[in-house]
């Protein structure tokens, strides 16, 4: 992960984001997210090997196609 890839996972609206320098290595990016979890875009959707950070209706639809619908029994 380079600095540009980190931007895919970070919430740029976070006040912490405005106070930090952009990480330049994978280790720096991971360390920053561990220190400041509010920087991670939410929601985080994990379906099998697919992970989507932040709300993205189009990507949700693409990765959801062909999957069995799950409904609550409540």
N, CA, C and O atoms as a Maestro MAE file, in Angstrom:
{
 s_m_m2io_version
 :::
 2.0.0
}

f_m_ct {
 s_m_title
 :::
 protein
 m_atom[296] {
  # First column is atom index #
  i_m_mmod_type
  r_m_x_coord
  r_m_y_coord
  r_m_z_coord
  i_m_residue_number
  s_m_chain_name
  s_m_pdb_residue_name
  s_m_pdb_atom_name
  i_m_atomic_number
  :::
  1 25 0.850 -1.172 0.000 1 A "UNK " " N  " 7
  2 3 0.000 0.000 0.000 1 A "UNK " " CA " 6
  3 2 0.896 1.234 0.000 1 A "UNK " " C  " 6
  4 15 1.803 1.355 0.823 1 A "UNK " " O  " 8
  5 25 0.636 2.135 -0.918 2 A "UNK " " N  " 7
  6 3 1.373 3.382 -0.927 2 A "UNK " " CA " 6
  7 2 0.468 4.499 -0.404 2 A "UNK " " C  " 6
  8 15 -0.671 4.249 -0.007 2 A "UNK " " O  " 8
  9 25 0.969 5.697 -0.406 3 A "UNK " " N  " 7
  10 3 0.194 6.823 0.099 3 A "UNK " " CA " 6
  11 2 -1.119 7.012 -0.622 3 A "UNK " " C  " 6
  12 15 -2.122 7.362 0.002 3 A "UNK " " O  " 8
  13 25 -1.135 6.790 -1.919 4 A "UNK " " N  " 7
  14 3 -2.365 6.966 -2.682 4 A "UNK " " CA " 6
  15 2 -3.401 5.893 -2.339 4 A "UNK " " C  " 6
  16 15 -4.590 6.194 -2.238 4 A "UNK " " O  " 8
  17 25 -2.962 4.652 -2.160 5 A "UNK " " N  " 7
  18 3 -3.902 3.589 -1.790 5 A "UNK " " CA " 6
  19 2 -4.505 3.859 -0.423 5 A "UNK " " C  " 6
  20 15 -5.667 3.527 -0.189 5 A "UNK " " O  " 8
  21 25 -3.755 4.443 0.468 6 A "UNK " " N  " 7
  22 3 -4.260 4.762 1.793 6 A "UNK " " CA " 6
  23 2 -5.489 5.656 1.698 6 A "UNK " " C  " 6
  24 15 -6.390 5.556 2.531 6 A "UNK " " O  " 8
  25 25 -5.539 6.517 0.706 7 A "UNK " " N  " 7
  26 3 -6.669 7.426 0.551 7 A "UNK " " CA " 6
  27 2 -7.978 6.687 0.313 7 A "UNK " " C  " 6
  28 15 -9.047 7.233 0.584 7 A "UNK " " O  " 8
  29 25 -7.917 5.458 -0.187 8 A "UNK " " N  " 7
  30 3 -9.123 4.658 -0.395 8 A "UNK " " CA " 6
  31 2 -9.774 4.251 0.921 8 A "UNK " " C  " 6
  32 15 -10.970 3.960 0.954 8 A "UNK " " O  " 8
  33 25 -9.015 4.226 1.991 9 A "UNK " " N  " 7
  34 3 -9.508 3.717 3.273 9 A "UNK " " CA " 6
  35 2 -9.732 4.801 4.320 9 A "UNK " " C  " 6
  36 15 -10.312 4.532 5.372 9 A "UNK " " O  " 8
  37 25 -9.283 6.011 4.047 10 A "UNK " " N  " 7
  38 3 -9.307 7.051 5.064 10 A "UNK " " CA " 6
  39 2 -10.493 7.990 4.872 10 A "UNK " " C  " 6
  40 15 -10.886 8.314 3.751 10 A "UNK " " O  " 8
  41 25 -11.046 8.415 6.002 11 A "UNK " " N  " 7
  42 3 -12.103 9.406 6.004 11 A "UNK " " CA " 6
  43 2 -11.448 10.785 6.049 11 A "UNK " " C  " 6
  44 15 -10.927 11.208 7.081 11 A "UNK " " O  " 8
  45 25 -11.484 11.462 4.932 12 A "UNK " " N  " 7
  46 3 -10.824 12.772 4.860 12 A "UNK " " CA " 6
  47 2 -11.598 13.849 5.606 12 A "UNK " " C  " 6
  48 15 -11.109 14.970 5.747 12 A "UNK " " O  " 8
  49 25 -12.779 13.534 6.077 13 A "UNK " " N  " 7
  50 3 -13.570 14.479 6.875 13 A "UNK " " CA " 6
  51 2 -13.141 14.482 8.337 13 A "UNK " " C  " 6
  52 15 -13.509 15.381 9.093 13 A "UNK " " O  " 8
  53 25 -12.376 13.495 8.730 14 A "UNK " " N  " 7
  54 3 -11.931 13.385 10.115 14 A "UNK " " CA " 6
  55 2 -11.008 14.542 10.470 14 A "UNK " " C  " 6
  56 15 -10.105 14.872 9.701 14 A "UNK " " O  " 8
  57 25 -11.228 15.170 11.643 15 A "UNK " " N  " 7
  58 3 -10.336 16.243 12.085 15 A "UNK " " CA " 6
  59 2 -8.887 15.773 12.198 15 A "UNK " " C  " 6
  60 15 -7.959 16.549 11.968 15 A "UNK " " O  " 8
  61 25 -8.695 14.509 12.550 16 A "UNK " " N  " 7
  62 3 -7.347 13.961 12.674 16 A "UNK " " CA " 6
  63 2 -6.640 14.006 11.331 16 A "UNK " " C  " 6
  64 15 -5.438 14.267 11.272 16 A "UNK " " O  " 8
  65 25 -7.371 13.754 10.250 17 A "UNK " " N  " 7
  66 3 -6.794 13.751 8.910 17 A "UNK " " CA " 6
  67 2 -6.139 15.092 8.593 17 A "UNK " " C  " 6
  68 15 -5.068 15.142 7.988 17 A "UNK " " O  " 8
  69 25 -6.780 16.155 8.999 18 A "UNK " " N  " 7
  70 3 -6.296 17.492 8.682 18 A "UNK " " CA " 6
  71 2 -5.041 17.859 9.481 18 A "UNK " " C  " 6
  72 15 -4.343 18.813 9.137 18 A "UNK " " O  " 8
  73 25 -4.755 17.106 10.540 19 A "UNK " " N  " 7
  74 3 -3.624 17.402 11.411 19 A "UNK " " CA " 6
  75 2 -2.421 16.512 11.131 19 A "UNK " " C  " 6
  76 15 -1.378 16.681 11.763 19 A "UNK " " O  " 8
  77 25 -2.537 15.572 10.203 20 A "UNK " " N  " 7
  78 3 -1.483 14.595 9.953 20 A "UNK " " CA " 6
  79 2 -0.909 14.701 8.553 20 A "UNK " " C  " 6
  80 15 -1.582 15.125 7.613 20 A "UNK " " O  " 8
  81 25 0.333 14.310 8.438 21 A "UNK " " N  " 7
  82 3 0.954 14.183 7.117 21 A "UNK " " CA " 6
  83 2 0.509 12.859 6.497 21 A "UNK " " C  " 6
  84 15 0.248 11.891 7.212 21 A "UNK " " O  " 8
  85 25 0.427 12.822 5.206 22 A "UNK " " N  " 7
  86 3 0.041 11.621 4.488 22 A "UNK " " CA " 6
  87 2 1.108 10.544 4.663 22 A "UNK " " C  " 6
  88 15 2.290 10.816 4.450 22 A "UNK " " O  " 8
  89 25 0.716 9.319 5.048 23 A "UNK " " N  " 7
  90 3 1.706 8.252 5.184 23 A "UNK " " CA " 6
  91 2 2.316 7.903 3.827 23 A "UNK " " C  " 6
  92 15 1.656 8.001 2.793 23 A "UNK " " O  " 8
  93 25 3.564 7.501 3.848 24 A "UNK " " N  " 7
  94 3 4.250 7.169 2.599 24 A "UNK " " CA " 6
  95 2 4.564 5.685 2.476 24 A "UNK " " C  " 6
  96 15 4.991 5.225 1.417 24 A "UNK " " O  " 8
  97 25 4.354 4.927 3.565 25 A "UNK " " N  " 7
  98 3 4.609 3.492 3.529 25 A "UNK " " CA " 6
  99 2 3.410 2.740 4.089 25 A "UNK " " C  " 6
  100 15 2.573 3.309 4.789 25 A "UNK " " O  " 8
  101 25 3.343 1.465 3.771 26 A "UNK " " N  " 7
  102 3 2.279 0.609 4.295 26 A "UNK " " CA " 6
  103 2 2.315 0.592 5.818 26 A "UNK " " C  " 6
  104 15 1.269 0.671 6.462 26 A "UNK " " O  " 8
  105 25 3.510 0.489 6.401 27 A "UNK " " N  " 7
  106 3 3.638 0.457 7.858 27 A "UNK " " CA " 6
  107 2 3.121 1.749 8.488 27 A "UNK " " C  " 6
  108 15 2.413 1.708 9.494 27 A "UNK " " O  " 8
  109 25 3.468 2.886 7.907 28 A "UNK " " N  " 7
  110 3 2.987 4.162 8.439 28 A "UNK " " CA " 6
  111 2 1.465 4.248 8.371 28 A "UNK " " C  " 6
  112 15 0.824 4.725 9.308 28 A "UNK " " O  " 8
  113 25 0.891 3.789 7.269 29 A "UNK " " N  " 7
  114 3 -0.559 3.829 7.107 29 A "UNK " " CA " 6
  115 2 -1.247 2.937 8.136 29 A "UNK " " C  " 6
  116 15 -2.228 3.349 8.756 29 A "UNK " " O  " 8
  117 25 -0.750 1.739 8.319 30 A "UNK " " N  " 7
  118 3 -1.338 0.817 9.297 30 A "UNK " " CA " 6
  119 2 -1.184 1.367 10.708 30 A "UNK " " C  " 6
  120 15 -2.132 1.337 11.494 30 A "UNK " " O  " 8
  121 25 0.001 1.868 11.032 31 A "UNK " " N  " 7
  122 3 0.230 2.450 12.363 31 A "UNK " " CA " 6
  123 2 -0.723 3.610 12.625 31 A "UNK " " C  " 6
  124 15 -1.268 3.731 13.722 31 A "UNK " " O  " 8
  125 25 -0.924 4.453 11.636 32 A "UNK " " N  " 7
  126 3 -1.815 5.597 11.794 32 A "UNK " " CA " 6
  127 2 -3.253 5.151 12.016 32 A "UNK " " C  " 6
  128 15 -3.951 5.704 12.866 32 A "UNK " " O  " 8
  129 25 -3.704 4.144 11.246 33 A "UNK " " N  " 7
  130 3 -5.073 3.640 11.424 33 A "UNK " " CA " 6
  131 2 -5.245 2.967 12.780 33 A "UNK " " C  " 6
  132 15 -6.319 3.044 13.376 33 A "UNK " " O  " 8
  133 25 -4.194 2.305 13.275 34 A "UNK " " N  " 7
  134 3 -4.280 1.683 14.598 34 A "UNK " " CA " 6
  135 2 -4.323 2.740 15.693 34 A "UNK " " C  " 6
  136 15 -5.035 2.579 16.684 34 A "UNK " " O  " 8
  137 25 -3.571 3.813 15.521 35 A "UNK " " N  " 7
  138 3 -3.543 4.896 16.517 35 A "UNK " " CA " 6
  139 2 -4.822 5.727 16.468 35 A "UNK " " C  " 6
  140 15 -5.296 6.213 17.495 35 A "UNK " " O  " 8
  141 25 -5.368 5.884 15.284 36 A "UNK " " N  " 7
  142 3 -6.536 6.747 15.081 36 A "UNK " " CA " 6
  143 2 -7.609 6.009 14.271 36 A "UNK " " C  " 6
  144 15 -7.788 6.301 13.088 36 A "UNK " " O  " 8
  145 25 -8.326 5.058 14.886 37 A "UNK " " N  " 7
  146 3 -9.303 4.271 14.134 37 A "UNK " " CA " 6
  147 2 -10.420 5.107 13.502 37 A "UNK " " C  " 6
  148 15 -11.084 4.651 12.572 37 A "UNK " " O  " 8
  149 25 -10.627 6.326 14.005 38 A "UNK " " N  " 7
  150 3 -11.654 7.184 13.402 38 A "UNK " " CA " 6
  151 2 -11.274 7.622 11.989 38 A "UNK " " C  " 6
  152 15 -12.112 8.155 11.262 38 A "UNK " " O  " 8
  153 25 -10.044 7.406 11.601 39 A "UNK " " N  " 7
  154 3 -9.614 7.726 10.236 39 A "UNK " " CA " 6
  155 2 -10.140 6.720 9.216 39 A "UNK " " C  " 6
  156 15 -10.216 7.032 8.027 39 A "UNK " " O  " 8
  157 25 -10.501 5.529 9.661 40 A "UNK " " N  " 7
  158 3 -10.947 4.481 8.738 40 A "UNK " " CA " 6
  159 2 -12.361 4.795 8.265 40 A "UNK " " C  " 6
  160 15 -13.258 5.039 9.071 40 A "UNK " " O  " 8
  161 25 -12.548 4.787 6.935 41 A "UNK " " N  " 7
  162 3 -13.873 5.034 6.364 41 A "UNK " " CA " 6
  163 2 -14.850 4.001 6.879 41 A "UNK " " C  " 6
  164 15 -14.507 2.831 7.053 41 A "UNK " " O  " 8
  165 25 -16.051 4.438 7.118 42 A "UNK " " N  " 7
  166 3 -17.100 3.543 7.557 42 A "UNK " " CA " 6
  167 2 -18.293 3.700 6.643 42 A "UNK " " C  " 6
  168 15 -18.468 4.765 6.052 42 A "UNK " " O  " 8
  169 25 -19.104 2.697 6.508 43 A "UNK " " N  " 7
  170 3 -18.952 1.366 7.067 43 A "UNK " " CA " 6
  171 2 -17.883 0.569 6.321 43 A "UNK " " C  " 6
  172 15 -17.458 0.934 5.225 43 A "UNK " " O  " 8
  173 25 -17.468 -0.517 6.941 44 A "UNK " " N  " 7
  174 3 -16.553 -1.456 6.297 44 A "UNK " " CA " 6
  175 2 -17.373 -2.712 6.021 44 A "UNK " " C  " 6
  176 15 -17.838 -3.376 6.948 44 A "UNK " " O  " 8
  177 25 -17.546 -3.027 4.757 45 A "UNK " " N  " 7
  178 3 -18.332 -4.193 4.353 45 A "UNK " " CA " 6
  179 2 -17.376 -5.282 3.894 45 A "UNK " " C  " 6
  180 15 -16.553 -5.066 3.005 45 A "UNK " " O  " 8
  181 25 -17.492 -6.468 4.514 46 A "UNK " " N  " 7
  182 3 -16.651 -7.602 4.152 46 A "UNK " " CA " 6
  183 2 -17.563 -8.736 3.712 46 A "UNK " " C  " 6
  184 15 -18.388 -9.224 4.484 46 A "UNK " " O  " 8
  185 25 -17.401 -9.149 2.454 47 A "UNK " " N  " 7
  186 3 -18.147 -10.286 1.918 47 A "UNK " " CA " 6
  187 2 -17.136 -11.213 1.268 47 A "UNK " " C  " 6
  188 15 -16.669 -10.951 0.160 47 A "UNK " " O  " 8
  189 25 -16.801 -12.282 1.945 48 A "UNK " " N  " 7
  190 3 -15.782 -13.197 1.425 48 A "UNK " " CA " 6
  191 2 -14.446 -12.482 1.351 48 A "UNK " " C  " 6
  192 15 -13.948 -11.978 2.358 48 A "UNK " " O  " 8
  193 25 -13.867 -12.438 0.167 49 A "UNK " " N  " 7
  194 3 -12.571 -11.779 0.001 49 A "UNK " " CA " 6
  195 2 -12.714 -10.313 -0.415 49 A "UNK " " C  " 6
  196 15 -11.712 -9.612 -0.559 49 A "UNK " " O  " 8
  197 25 -13.941 -9.850 -0.607 50 A "UNK " " N  " 7
  198 3 -14.192 -8.460 -0.997 50 A "UNK " " CA " 6
  199 2 -14.347 -7.585 0.247 50 A "UNK " " C  " 6
  200 15 -15.019 -7.964 1.207 50 A "UNK " " O  " 8
  201 25 -13.717 -6.414 0.215 51 A "UNK " " N  " 7
  202 3 -13.839 -5.441 1.297 51 A "UNK " " CA " 6
  203 2 -14.110 -4.083 0.673 51 A "UNK " " C  " 6
  204 15 -13.405 -3.660 -0.243 51 A "UNK " " O  " 8
  205 25 -15.143 -3.397 1.175 52 A "UNK " " N  " 7
  206 3 -15.483 -2.066 0.695 52 A "UNK " " CA " 6
  207 2 -15.444 -1.123 1.888 52 A "UNK " " C  " 6
  208 15 -16.117 -1.347 2.894 52 A "UNK " " O  " 8
  209 25 -14.646 -0.061 1.764 53 A "UNK " " N  " 7
  210 3 -14.561 0.960 2.810 53 A "UNK " " CA " 6
  211 2 -15.422 2.135 2.399 53 A "UNK " " C  " 6
  212 15 -15.291 2.648 1.288 53 A "UNK " " O  " 8
  213 25 -16.314 2.569 3.300 54 A "UNK " " N  " 7
  214 3 -17.209 3.678 3.002 54 A "UNK " " CA " 6
  215 2 -18.408 3.198 2.212 54 A "UNK " " C  " 6
  216 15 -18.385 2.122 1.614 54 A "UNK " " O  " 8
  217 25 -19.469 4.016 2.214 55 A "UNK " " N  " 7
  218 3 -20.687 3.630 1.516 55 A "UNK " " CA " 6
  219 2 -20.492 3.792 0.018 55 A "UNK " " C  " 6
  220 15 -20.139 4.873 -0.455 55 A "UNK " " O  " 8
  221 25 -20.721 2.726 -0.723 56 A "UNK " " N  " 7
  222 3 -20.596 2.735 -2.179 56 A "UNK " " CA " 6
  223 2 -21.675 1.820 -2.739 56 A "UNK " " C  " 6
  224 15 -21.457 0.622 -2.915 56 A "UNK " " O  " 8
  225 25 -22.828 2.388 -3.014 57 A "UNK " " N  " 7
  226 3 -23.991 1.613 -3.448 57 A "UNK " " CA " 6
  227 2 -23.692 0.769 -4.682 57 A "UNK " " C  " 6
  228 15 -24.117 -0.384 -4.769 57 A "UNK " " O  " 8
  229 25 -22.960 1.343 -5.635 58 A "UNK " " N  " 7
  230 3 -22.649 0.614 -6.868 58 A "UNK " " CA " 6
  231 2 -21.794 -0.625 -6.578 58 A "UNK " " C  " 6
  232 15 -22.085 -1.708 -7.086 58 A "UNK " " O  " 8
  233 25 -20.756 -0.476 -5.777 59 A "UNK " " N  " 7
  234 3 -19.902 -1.630 -5.446 59 A "UNK " " CA " 6
  235 2 -20.667 -2.650 -4.626 59 A "UNK " " C  " 6
  236 15 -20.482 -3.853 -4.812 59 A "UNK " " O  " 8
  237 25 -21.532 -2.193 -3.712 60 A "UNK " " N  " 7
  238 3 -22.342 -3.133 -2.932 60 A "UNK " " CA " 6
  239 2 -23.165 -4.001 -3.867 60 A "UNK " " C  " 6
  240 15 -23.258 -5.214 -3.681 60 A "UNK " " O  " 8
  241 25 -23.768 -3.371 -4.881 61 A "UNK " " N  " 7
  242 3 -24.582 -4.110 -5.831 61 A "UNK " " CA " 6
  243 2 -23.768 -5.124 -6.621 61 A "UNK " " C  " 6
  244 15 -24.218 -6.246 -6.852 61 A "UNK " " O  " 8
  245 25 -22.572 -4.726 -7.034 62 A "UNK " " N  " 7
  246 3 -21.724 -5.614 -7.827 62 A "UNK " " CA " 6
  247 2 -21.276 -6.836 -7.027 62 A "UNK " " C  " 6
  248 15 -21.331 -7.960 -7.528 62 A "UNK " " O  " 8
  249 25 -20.837 -6.624 -5.796 63 A "UNK " " N  " 7
  250 3 -20.347 -7.772 -5.030 63 A "UNK " " CA " 6
  251 2 -21.490 -8.588 -4.447 63 A "UNK " " C  " 6
  252 15 -21.306 -9.744 -4.065 63 A "UNK " " O  " 8
  253 25 -22.682 -7.979 -4.378 64 A "UNK " " N  " 7
  254 3 -23.832 -8.692 -3.845 64 A "UNK " " CA " 6
  255 2 -24.526 -9.575 -4.871 64 A "UNK " " C  " 6
  256 15 -25.270 -10.484 -4.501 64 A "UNK " " O  " 8
  257 25 -24.290 -9.318 -6.167 65 A "UNK " " N  " 7
  258 3 -24.932 -10.119 -7.216 65 A "UNK " " CA " 6
  259 2 -24.480 -11.566 -7.125 65 A "UNK " " C  " 6
  260 15 -23.293 -11.857 -6.972 65 A "UNK " " O  " 8
  261 25 -25.428 -12.446 -7.221 66 A "UNK " " N  " 7
  262 3 -25.111 -13.866 -7.209 66 A "UNK " " CA " 6
  263 2 -24.983 -14.434 -5.806 66 A "UNK " " C  " 6
  264 15 -24.807 -15.641 -5.636 66 A "UNK " " O  " 8
  265 25 -25.070 -13.583 -4.812 67 A "UNK " " N  " 7
  266 3 -25.009 -14.082 -3.431 67 A "UNK " " CA " 6
  267 2 -26.425 -14.358 -2.954 67 A "UNK " " C  " 6
  268 15 -27.381 -13.688 -3.346 67 A "UNK " " O  " 8
  269 25 -26.528 -15.344 -2.117 68 A "UNK " " N  " 7
  270 3 -27.801 -15.719 -1.533 68 A "UNK " " CA " 6
  271 2 -28.279 -14.597 -0.615 68 A "UNK " " C  " 6
  272 15 -27.514 -14.094 0.209 68 A "UNK " " O  " 8
  273 25 -29.531 -14.212 -0.757 69 A "UNK " " N  " 7
  274 3 -30.077 -13.157 0.089 69 A "UNK " " CA " 6
  275 2 -30.261 -13.681 1.507 69 A "UNK " " C  " 6
  276 15 -30.758 -14.788 1.712 69 A "UNK " " O  " 8
  277 25 -29.862 -12.885 2.464 70 A "UNK " " N  " 7
  278 3 -29.993 -13.256 3.870 70 A "UNK " " CA " 6
  279 2 -31.028 -12.343 4.494 70 A "UNK " " C  " 6
  280 15 -30.923 -11.120 4.407 70 A "UNK " " O  " 8
  281 25 -32.027 -12.941 5.123 71 A "UNK " " N  " 7
  282 3 -33.069 -12.149 5.775 71 A "UNK " " CA " 6
  283 2 -33.146 -12.515 7.240 71 A "UNK " " C  " 6
  284 15 -32.902 -13.656 7.633 71 A "UNK " " O  " 8
  285 25 -33.480 -11.548 8.014 72 A "UNK " " N  " 7
  286 3 -33.641 -11.766 9.447 72 A "UNK " " CA " 6
  287 2 -34.937 -12.533 9.695 72 A "UNK " " C  " 6
  288 15 -35.928 -12.336 8.991 72 A "UNK " " O  " 8
  289 25 -34.922 -13.395 10.686 73 A "UNK " " N  " 7
  290 3 -36.121 -14.159 11.013 73 A "UNK " " CA " 6
  291 2 -36.906 -13.481 12.125 73 A "UNK " " C  " 6
  292 15 -37.919 -14.012 12.580 73 A "UNK " " O  " 8
  293 25 -36.457 -12.335 12.559 74 A "UNK " " N  " 7
  294 3 -37.151 -11.629 13.648 74 A "UNK " " CA " 6
  295 2 -38.373 -10.915 13.168 74 A "UNK " " C  " 6
  296 15 -39.065 -10.276 13.960 74 A "UNK " " O  " 8
  :::
 }
 m_bond[295] {
  # First column is bond index #
  i_m_from
  i_m_to
  i_m_order
  :::
  1 1 2 1
  2 2 3 1
  3 3 4 2
  4 3 5 1
  5 5 6 1
  6 6 7 1
  7 7 8 2
  8 7 9 1
  9 9 10 1
  10 10 11 1
  11 11 12 2
  12 11 13 1
  13 13 14 1
  14 14 15 1
  15 15 16 2
  16 15 17 1
  17 17 18 1
  18 18 19 1
  19 19 20 2
  20 19 21 1
  21 21 22 1
  22 22 23 1
  23 23 24 2
  24 23 25 1
  25 25 26 1
  26 26 27 1
  27 27 28 2
  28 27 29 1
  29 29 30 1
  30 30 31 1
  31 31 32 2
  32 31 33 1
  33 33 34 1
  34 34 35 1
  35 35 36 2
  36 35 37 1
  37 37 38 1
  38 38 39 1
  39 39 40 2
  40 39 41 1
  41 41 42 1
  42 42 43 1
  43 43 44 2
  44 43 45 1
  45 45 46 1
  46 46 47 1
  47 47 48 2
  48 47 49 1
  49 49 50 1
  50 50 51 1
  51 51 52 2
  52 51 53 1
  53 53 54 1
  54 54 55 1
  55 55 56 2
  56 55 57 1
  57 57 58 1
  58 58 59 1
  59 59 60 2
  60 59 61 1
  61 61 62 1
  62 62 63 1
  63 63 64 2
  64 63 65 1
  65 65 66 1
  66 66 67 1
  67 67 68 2
  68 67 69 1
  69 69 70 1
  70 70 71 1
  71 71 72 2
  72 71 73 1
  73 73 74 1
  74 74 75 1
  75 75 76 2
  76 75 77 1
  77 77 78 1
  78 78 79 1
  79 79 80 2
  80 79 81 1
  81 81 82 1
  82 82 83 1
  83 83 84 2
  84 83 85 1
  85 85 86 1
  86 86 87 1
  87 87 88 2
  88 87 89 1
  89 89 90 1
  90 90 91 1
  91 91 92 2
  92 91 93 1
  93 93 94 1
  94 94 95 1
  95 95 96 2
  96 95 97 1
  97 97 98 1
  98 98 99 1
  99 99 100 2
  100 99 101 1
  101 101 102 1
  102 102 103 1
  103 103 104 2
  104 103 105 1
  105 105 106 1
  106 106 107 1
  107 107 108 2
  108 107 109 1
  109 109 110 1
  110 110 111 1
  111 111 112 2
  112 111 113 1
  113 113 114 1
  114 114 115 1
  115 115 116 2
  116 115 117 1
  117 117 118 1
  118 118 119 1
  119 119 120 2
  120 119 121 1
  121 121 122 1
  122 122 123 1
  123 123 124 2
  124 123 125 1
  125 125 126 1
  126 126 127 1
  127 127 128 2
  128 127 129 1
  129 129 130 1
  130 130 131 1
  131 131 132 2
  132 131 133 1
  133 133 134 1
  134 134 135 1
  135 135 136 2
  136 135 137 1
  137 137 138 1
  138 138 139 1
  139 139 140 2
  140 139 141 1
  141 141 142 1
  142 142 143 1
  143 143 144 2
  144 143 145 1
  145 145 146 1
  146 146 147 1
  147 147 148 2
  148 147 149 1
  149 149 150 1
  150 150 151 1
  151 151 152 2
  152 151 153 1
  153 153 154 1
  154 154 155 1
  155 155 156 2
  156 155 157 1
  157 157 158 1
  158 158 159 1
  159 159 160 2
  160 159 161 1
  161 161 162 1
  162 162 163 1
  163 163 164 2
  164 163 165 1
  165 165 166 1
  166 166 167 1
  167 167 168 2
  168 167 169 1
  169 169 170 1
  170 170 171 1
  171 171 172 2
  172 171 173 1
  173 173 174 1
  174 174 175 1
  175 175 176 2
  176 175 177 1
  177 177 178 1
  178 178 179 1
  179 179 180 2
  180 179 181 1
  181 181 182 1
  182 182 183 1
  183 183 184 2
  184 183 185 1
  185 185 186 1
  186 186 187 1
  187 187 188 2
  188 187 189 1
  189 189 190 1
  190 190 191 1
  191 191 192 2
  192 191 193 1
  193 193 194 1
  194 194 195 1
  195 195 196 2
  196 195 197 1
  197 197 198 1
  198 198 199 1
  199 199 200 2
  200 199 201 1
  201 201 202 1
  202 202 203 1
  203 203 204 2
  204 203 205 1
  205 205 206 1
  206 206 207 1
  207 207 208 2
  208 207 209 1
  209 209 210 1
  210 210 211 1
  211 211 212 2
  212 211 213 1
  213 213 214 1
  214 214 215 1
  215 215 216 2
  216 215 217 1
  217 217 218 1
  218 218 219 1
  219 219 220 2
  220 219 221 1
  221 221 222 1
  222 222 223 1
  223 223 224 2
  224 223 225 1
  225 225 226 1
  226 226 227 1
  227 227 228 2
  228 227 229 1
  229 229 230 1
  230 230 231 1
  231 231 232 2
  232 231 233 1
  233 233 234 1
  234 234 235 1
  235 235 236 2
  236 235 237 1
  237 237 238 1
  238 238 239 1
  239 239 240 2
  240 239 241 1
  241 241 242 1
  242 242 243 1
  243 243 244 2
  244 243 245 1
  245 245 246 1
  246 246 247 1
  247 247 248 2
  248 247 249 1
  249 249 250 1
  250 250 251 1
  251 251 252 2
  252 251 253 1
  253 253 254 1
  254 254 255 1
  255 255 256 2
  256 255 257 1
  257 257 258 1
  258 258 259 1
  259 259 260 2
  260 259 261 1
  261 261 262 1
  262 262 263 1
  263 263 264 2
  264 263 265 1
  265 265 266 1
  266 266 267 1
  267 267 268 2
  268 267 269 1
  269 269 270 1
  270 270 271 1
  271 271 272 2
  272 271 273 1
  273 273 274 1
  274 274 275 1
  275 275 276 2
  276 275 277 1
  277 277 278 1
  278 278 279 1
  279 279 280 2
  280 279 281 1
  281 281 282 1
  282 282 283 1
  283 283 284 2
  284 283 285 1
  285 285 286 1
  286 286 287 1
  287 287 288 2
  288 287 289 1
  289 289 290 1
  290 290 291 1
  291 291 292 2
  292 291 293 1
  293 293 294 1
  294 294 295 1
  295 295 296 2
  :::
 }
}
